[in-house]
Amino acid sequence: MRDFIRHLFPRVVLKDNLRISYTFCLGGLAFTMFLMLLVSGALLAFYYIPHAAEAYNSILYIEEKVFGGHFLHSLHRSPAGSLRLCCHPADGPELATLRQSVHLFRLL
């Protein structure tokens, strides 16, 4: 445990470790998105019914009747798409990554 705390708070940080690159802070972003998924998923679980006949109706109920339900559903959906982009930034312009990007930014 002591080594883990030393790893999180080092006494000396090398100058080469602070250079900006395309993967800078992607681990922290991915962890933040994971926490957002965890919290929003736990809140959605109060209203979601995972039965084949009631699943779609429960989503409609969440988005239309629950206070802030549409925001909560979007808050759960958006990090799910961007988490893949943070975890696999070196995929390049593959079709799956492009589809995921379009899915992520279609909310705008």
N, C-alpha and C positions, 0 to 999 in steps of 0.2 A: 504494500500500500504506500509505503514511504517513497519508493522509486516511482510510482505512478504520479504522485504529487510533485516530485522533482521534475518529472517529464512535462507536466502541465505548466509549471512555473520555473523555467530554467534561469540560472543566474546570469549566464552569458548567452547571447543570441548572435550567431555568426552573420556577417554581412551578406554572404551568399544566400542565406536562407530567407532574406527579406526582399529579394529581387522579385519584381512583378512578372508573373507568367500567366498563361491562359488557364492554369489549374489552381491559381492562387485562391485560397479559401473555399474551394469546392467541397471539402470535407465538412467544414462548418455549415455551409449552406445545405448540404445533404442531411446533416444531423438536425438542423432546424426544420427542414421540410418533413423529416420523419416524425419529429415531435408534433408538428401541426397535424399530420395524418393521424397520429395516435390519439390526440385530444379530440379532434373533430370526429373521428370514427367512434370514439367512446360516447360522444354526445349524440351522434346519429343513431347509435345502437338502442337508445331509449325508445325511439319511434319506429325504427325499421323492423319489418316483419319478413324474415327470410323464408318465406313459403312461396312456391311457384305461382299460386293463384293470387297472393296478396302483395308480392314484392313491388310491382309497378304502382299499385294503389297506395302503398305506404310511402313511396317516393313522392307521389303527387300530394299526399297529405302533409308530408314534411315541407314541401315547397310552398304550399298554399295556406295551410292552417296554422302551422307552428310559427311562433314569433321568431323572426330571423332565420327561418328554415332555408330559404333560398340562398342566403348568404352562407349559411353553414354548409350546405351541400356544395356550393361553389368553392368554399374554403377547403373542402375535402378533395374536390376534383382537381383543382389547379396544382397543388403540390405533388399530386400523384404523377402528373405528366412531366413536371419539371425535375422531379427527383431522378427520373431516368436520364435526363440530359446532364445532370450533375454527376451521376455515377458513371456515365459512359461518354465523356466529352471527346474522346479520340476516335469515335466511330466514323467521323467524316460525313460527307453528304450522302449517306445511305438512304434508301427509300424509307426504311422504318423510322429513322431519325427525322426525316423531313415530314413524314406523316404525324409524328409525335409533336413536332414544332407547330404544325398547322392546327392540330387539335388543341395545343396549349394556348395559342394566340387567337383562336376563333372567338374567345369571349370578349375580346376588345372590339 
